[in-house]
């Protein structure tokens, strides 16, 4: 019987084949949902879907795109925002 904490559905079940030829079940945490644009709610590209402890170990440049509003707005919304700001000046 598997340990009680692993019976919860917050753990994803993954079938793995061992070098000895047995099929075993490994339990992994489910990945978080994709990061969303703050303006339109679209999924952000360039932002990894990782668990907090893996994100913490990742370098800052791998966590979000290197552009204005990177990791906050999607590229179409970012373009709109920049054009809007240029027109205000």
OpenMM code with the backbone's topology and positions (N, CA, C; nanometers):
from openmm import Vec3, app, unit

residues = "UNK UNK UNK UNK UNK UNK UNK UNK UNK UNK UNK UNK UNK UNK UNK UNK UNK UNK UNK UNK UNK UNK UNK UNK UNK UNK UNK UNK UNK UNK UNK UNK UNK UNK UNK UNK UNK UNK UNK UNK UNK UNK UNK UNK UNK UNK UNK UNK UNK UNK UNK UNK UNK UNK UNK UNK UNK UNK UNK UNK UNK UNK UNK UNK UNK UNK UNK UNK UNK UNK UNK UNK UNK UNK UNK UNK UNK UNK UNK UNK UNK UNK UNK UNK UNK UNK UNK UNK UNK".split()
positions = [
    Vec3(0.0852, -0.1188, 0.0000),
    Vec3(0.0000, 0.0000, 0.0000),
    Vec3(0.0888, 0.1238, 0.0000),
    Vec3(0.0504, 0.2196, -0.0800),
    Vec3(0.1246, 0.3446, -0.0907),
    Vec3(0.1008, 0.4290, 0.0351),
    Vec3(0.1969, 0.5157, 0.0681),
    Vec3(0.1829, 0.5970, 0.1888),
    Vec3(0.0644, 0.6935, 0.1743),
    Vec3(-0.0017, 0.7265, 0.2841),
    Vec3(-0.1239, 0.8077, 0.2782),
    Vec3(-0.1076, 0.9409, 0.2060),
    Vec3(0.0078, 1.0066, 0.2195),
    Vec3(0.0235, 1.1373, 0.1546),
    Vec3(0.0194, 1.1263, 0.0022),
    Vec3(0.0565, 1.0103, -0.0522),
    Vec3(0.0596, 0.9929, -0.1970),
    Vec3(-0.0760, 0.9536, -0.2549),
    Vec3(-0.1737, 0.9254, -0.1701),
    Vec3(-0.3070, 0.8888, -0.2195),
    Vec3(-0.3850, 1.0112, -0.2657),
    Vec3(-0.3374, 1.1282, -0.2278),
    Vec3(-0.4040, 1.2517, -0.2674),
    Vec3(-0.3847, 1.2736, -0.4168),
    Vec3(-0.4803, 1.3408, -0.4806),
    Vec3(-0.4704, 1.3642, -0.6240),
    Vec3(-0.3844, 1.4859, -0.6579),
    Vec3(-0.3226, 1.5485, -0.5566),
    Vec3(-0.2300, 1.6567, -0.5871),
    Vec3(-0.0969, 1.5983, -0.6358),
    Vec3(-0.0810, 1.4670, -0.6255),
    Vec3(0.0368, 1.3983, -0.6769),
    Vec3(0.0002, 1.3307, -0.8079),
    Vec3(0.0795, 1.3558, -0.9105),
    Vec3(0.0565, 1.2973, -1.0424),
    Vec3(0.1201, 1.1589, -1.0452),
    Vec3(0.0510, 1.0621, -1.1044),
    Vec3(0.1051, 0.9269, -1.1138),
    Vec3(0.1724, 0.9085, -1.2488),
    Vec3(0.2981, 0.8646, -1.2458),
    Vec3(0.3752, 0.8462, -1.3682),
    Vec3(0.4284, 0.7036, -1.3701),
    Vec3(0.3999, 0.6314, -1.4773),
    Vec3(0.4493, 0.4947, -1.4907),
    Vec3(0.5914, 0.4984, -1.5455),
    Vec3(0.6848, 0.4320, -1.4759),
    Vec3(0.8250, 0.4280, -1.5196),
    Vec3(0.8679, 0.2824, -1.5308),
    Vec3(0.9530, 0.2567, -1.6270),
    Vec3(1.0084, 0.1218, -1.6411),
    Vec3(1.1499, 0.1254, -1.5843),
    Vec3(1.1774, 0.0385, -1.4889),
    Vec3(1.3082, 0.0370, -1.4234),
    Vec3(1.4083, -0.0420, -1.5082),
    Vec3(1.5363, -0.0248, -1.4821),
    Vec3(1.6365, -0.1028, -1.5569),
    Vec3(1.6193, -0.2536, -1.5383),
    Vec3(1.5596, -0.2942, -1.4275),
    Vec3(1.5353, -0.4361, -1.4026),
    Vec3(1.4157, -0.4904, -1.4797),
    Vec3(1.3431, -0.4026, -1.5509),
    Vec3(1.2318, -0.4488, -1.6329),
    Vec3(1.0959, -0.4392, -1.5659),
    Vec3(1.0903, -0.3899, -1.4423),
    Vec3(0.9607, -0.3776, -1.3736),
    Vec3(0.8969, -0.2447, -1.4084),
    Vec3(0.7657, -0.2424, -1.4124),
    Vec3(0.6933, -0.1165, -1.4260),
    Vec3(0.6536, -0.0713, -1.2865),
    Vec3(0.6929, 0.0508, -1.2502),
    Vec3(0.6604, 0.1034, -1.1180),
    Vec3(0.5912, 0.2382, -1.1327),
    Vec3(0.5191, 0.2769, -1.0294),
    Vec3(0.4516, 0.4059, -1.0291),
    Vec3(0.5340, 0.5046, -0.9486),
    Vec3(0.5701, 0.6163, -1.0120),
    Vec3(0.6364, 0.7255, -0.9420),
    Vec3(0.5338, 0.8354, -0.9207),
    Vec3(0.5483, 0.9074, -0.8116),
    Vec3(0.4548, 1.0150, -0.7790),
    Vec3(0.5270, 1.1479, -0.7895),
    Vec3(0.4702, 1.2393, -0.8678),
    Vec3(0.5290, 1.3721, -0.8852),
    Vec3(0.4224, 1.4759, -0.8577),
    Vec3(0.4655, 1.5936, -0.8128),
    Vec3(0.3726, 1.7044, -0.7937),
    Vec3(0.3193, 1.7489, -0.9291),
    Vec3(0.1947, 1.7925, -0.9352),
    Vec3(0.1398, 1.8442, -1.0594),
    Vec3(0.2010, 1.9807, -1.0871),
    Vec3(0.2229, 2.0094, -1.2146),
    Vec3(0.2800, 2.1390, -1.2514),
    Vec3(0.1752, 2.2476, -1.2343),
    Vec3(0.2192, 2.3679, -1.1989),
    Vec3(0.1236, 2.4784, -1.1873),
    Vec3(0.0720, 2.5196, -1.3251),
    Vec3(-0.0351, 2.5978, -1.3261),
    Vec3(-0.0919, 2.6433, -1.4525),
    Vec3(0.0018, 2.7452, -1.5172),
    Vec3(-0.0205, 2.7705, -1.6462),
    Vec3(0.0649, 2.8643, -1.7189),
    Vec3(0.0447, 3.0057, -1.6666),
    Vec3(0.1513, 3.0850, -1.6734),
    Vec3(0.1428, 3.2265, -1.6350),
    Vec3(0.0526, 3.2983, -1.7347),
    Vec3(-0.0242, 3.3950, -1.6863),
    Vec3(-0.1201, 3.4643, -1.7716),
    Vec3(-0.0845, 3.6119, -1.7851),
    Vec3(-0.1239, 3.6677, -1.8988),
    Vec3(-0.1051, 3.8106, -1.9256),
    Vec3(-0.1921, 3.8904, -1.8285),
    Vec3(-0.1370, 3.9975, -1.7739),
    Vec3(-0.2112, 4.0803, -1.6795),
    Vec3(-0.3209, 4.1618, -1.7453),
    Vec3(-0.3145, 4.1763, -1.8753),
    Vec3(-0.4114, 4.2587, -1.9469),
    Vec3(-0.5238, 4.1740, -2.0079),
    Vec3(-0.4872, 4.0781, -2.0928),
    Vec3(-0.5891, 4.0023, -2.1664),
    Vec3(-0.6111, 3.8606, -2.1128),
    Vec3(-0.5217, 3.8105, -2.0294),
    Vec3(-0.5397, 3.6773, -1.9710),
    Vec3(-0.4865, 3.5635, -2.0563),
    Vec3(-0.4176, 3.5958, -2.1667),
    Vec3(-0.3597, 3.4914, -2.2529),
    Vec3(-0.2407, 3.4266, -2.1831),
    Vec3(-0.2094, 3.3011, -2.2198),
    Vec3(-0.0938, 3.2317, -2.1628),
    Vec3(0.0338, 3.2990, -2.2112),
    Vec3(0.1274, 3.3195, -2.1202),
    Vec3(0.2529, 3.3866, -2.1550),
    Vec3(0.3534, 3.2858, -2.2092),
    Vec3(0.4139, 3.3192, -2.3225),
    Vec3(0.5204, 3.2345, -2.3753),
    Vec3(0.6520, 3.2828, -2.3169),
    Vec3(0.7442, 3.1909, -2.2978),
    Vec3(0.8746, 3.2277, -2.2432),
    Vec3(0.8818, 3.2234, -2.0926),
    Vec3(0.7700, 3.1868, -2.0257),
    Vec3(0.7689, 3.1752, -1.8804),
    Vec3(0.7490, 3.0271, -1.8477),
    Vec3(0.8444, 2.9623, -1.7798),
    Vec3(0.8334, 2.8188, -1.7564),
    Vec3(0.7247, 2.7830, -1.6557),
    Vec3(0.6671, 2.6647, -1.6741),
    Vec3(0.5708, 2.6096, -1.5782),
    Vec3(0.6480, 2.5172, -1.4859),
    Vec3(0.6924, 2.5681, -1.3761),
    Vec3(0.7700, 2.4866, -1.2828),
    Vec3(0.7222, 2.5077, -1.1406),
    Vec3(0.7573, 2.4131, -1.0554),
    Vec3(0.7241, 2.4222, -0.9142),
    Vec3(0.8081, 2.5323, -0.8500),
    Vec3(0.7570, 2.5933, -0.7427),
    Vec3(0.8287, 2.7061, -0.6806),
    Vec3(0.9738, 2.6752, -0.6443),
    Vec3(1.0026, 2.5556, -0.5955),
    Vec3(1.1402, 2.5263, -0.5557),
    Vec3(1.2325, 2.5144, -0.6776),
    Vec3(1.1774, 2.4764, -0.7924),
    Vec3(1.2589, 2.4716, -0.9142),
    Vec3(1.2763, 2.6114, -0.9727),
    Vec3(1.1726, 2.6945, -0.9624),
    Vec3(1.1810, 2.8324, -1.0109),
    Vec3(1.2834, 2.9111, -0.9294),
    Vec3(1.2901, 2.8818, -0.8006),
    Vec3(1.3827, 2.9517, -0.7117),
    Vec3(1.5275, 2.9235, -0.7507),
    Vec3(1.5540, 2.8007, -0.7959),
    Vec3(1.6900, 2.7614, -0.8325),
    Vec3(1.7281, 2.8085, -0.9725),
    Vec3(1.6296, 2.8503, -1.0513),
    Vec3(1.6528, 2.8919, -1.1889),
    Vec3(1.7090, 3.0341, -1.1936),
    Vec3(1.7998, 3.0627, -1.2878),
    Vec3(1.8473, 3.2005, -1.2992),
    Vec3(1.7364, 3.2944, -1.3451),
    Vec3(1.7488, 3.4210, -1.3099),
    Vec3(1.6439, 3.5192, -1.3375),
    Vec3(1.6143, 3.5307, -1.4866),
    Vec3(1.7157, 3.5173, -1.5706),
    Vec3(1.6953, 3.5324, -1.7152),
    Vec3(1.6144, 3.4181, -1.7749),
    Vec3(1.6056, 3.3047, -1.7065),
    Vec3(1.5277, 3.1907, -1.7559),
    Vec3(1.3819, 3.1969, -1.7098),
    Vec3(1.3511, 3.2880, -1.6166),
    Vec3(1.2168, 3.2932, -1.5591),
    Vec3(1.1187, 3.3767, -1.6399),
    Vec3(1.1709, 3.4720, -1.7204),
    Vec3(1.0820, 3.5554, -1.7992),
    Vec3(1.1582, 3.6103, -1.9181),
    Vec3(1.0870, 3.6552, -2.0226),
    Vec3(1.1534, 3.7084, -2.1412),
    Vec3(1.2255, 3.8398, -2.1112),
    Vec3(1.3319, 3.8655, -2.1852),
    Vec3(1.4112, 3.9879, -2.1686),
    Vec3(1.3532, 4.0982, -2.2566),
    Vec3(1.2435, 4.1567, -2.2164),
    Vec3(1.1841, 4.2692, -2.2888),
    Vec3(1.1009, 4.3490, -2.1894),
    Vec3(1.0610, 4.4707, -2.2253),
    Vec3(0.9772, 4.5482, -2.1327),
    Vec3(0.8493, 4.4707, -2.1006),
    Vec3(0.8082, 4.4720, -1.9771),
    Vec3(0.6901, 4.4005, -1.9280),
    Vec3(0.7025, 4.2490, -1.9453),
    Vec3(0.8245, 4.1973, -1.9564),
    Vec3(0.8458, 4.0536, -1.9736),
    Vec3(0.7967, 3.9771, -1.8526),
    Vec3(0.7172, 3.8735, -1.8745),
    Vec3(0.6629, 3.7928, -1.7665),
    Vec3(0.5380, 3.8516, -1.7056),
    Vec3(0.4912, 3.9681, -1.7561),
    Vec3(0.3708, 4.0327, -1.7042),
    Vec3(0.2662, 4.0462, -1.8139),
    Vec3(0.3100, 4.0959, -1.9312),
    Vec3(0.2186, 4.1126, -2.0449),
    Vec3(0.2628, 4.0252, -2.1617),
    Vec3(0.1652, 3.9806, -2.2409),
    Vec3(0.1976, 3.9077, -2.3641),
    Vec3(0.2510, 4.0086, -2.4654),
    Vec3(0.3156, 3.9609, -2.5720),
    Vec3(0.3798, 4.0541, -2.6651),
    Vec3(0.2821, 4.1484, -2.7355),
    Vec3(0.1617, 4.1055, -2.7790),
    Vec3(0.0705, 4.2031, -2.8406),
    Vec3(0.0284, 4.3141, -2.7425),
    Vec3(-0.0003, 4.2781, -2.6178),
    Vec3(-0.0396, 4.3777, -2.5173),
    Vec3(0.0770, 4.4707, -2.4856),
    Vec3(0.1990, 4.4148, -2.4836),
    Vec3(0.3179, 4.4961, -2.4578),
    Vec3(0.3343, 4.6002, -2.5685),
    Vec3(0.3165, 4.5585, -2.6933),
    Vec3(0.3279, 4.6513, -2.8062),
    Vec3(0.2245, 4.7631, -2.7945),
    Vec3(0.1008, 4.7260, -2.7626),
    Vec3(-0.0059, 4.8253, -2.7439),
    Vec3(0.0328, 4.9276, -2.6380),
    Vec3(0.0832, 4.8777, -2.5270),
    Vec3(0.1201, 4.9631, -2.4140),
    Vec3(0.2305, 5.0612, -2.4521),
    Vec3(0.3305, 5.0130, -2.5247),
    Vec3(0.4421, 5.0981, -2.5646),
    Vec3(0.3949, 5.2063, -2.6619),
    Vec3(0.3106, 5.1679, -2.7574),
    Vec3(0.2567, 5.2648, -2.8549),
    Vec3(0.1716, 5.3688, -2.7824),
    Vec3(0.0897, 5.3232, -2.6880),
    Vec3(0.0036, 5.4122, -2.6106),
    Vec3(0.0859, 5.5143, -2.5337),
    Vec3(0.1946, 5.4677, -2.4707),
    Vec3(0.2818, 5.5582, -2.3945),
    Vec3(0.3527, 5.6576, -2.4849),
    Vec3(0.3925, 5.6139, -2.6037),
    Vec3(0.4611, 5.7037, -2.6976),
    Vec3(0.3651, 5.8120, -2.7464),
    Vec3(0.2379, 5.7762, -2.7652),
    Vec3(0.1400, 5.8736, -2.8114),
    Vec3(0.1045, 5.9770, -2.7053),
    Vec3(0.1158, 5.9404, -2.5781),
    Vec3(0.0848, 6.0319, -2.4690),
    Vec3(0.1888, 6.1421, -2.4560),
    Vec3(0.3103, 6.1148, -2.4943),
    Vec3(0.4192, 6.2124, -2.4759),
    Vec3(0.4206, 6.3201, -2.5796),
] * unit.nanometer
topology = app.Topology()
chain = topology.addChain("A")
for resn in residues:
    res = topology.addResidue(resn, chain)
    for name in ("N", "CA", "C"):
        topology.addAtom(name, app.Element.getBySymbol(name[0]), res)
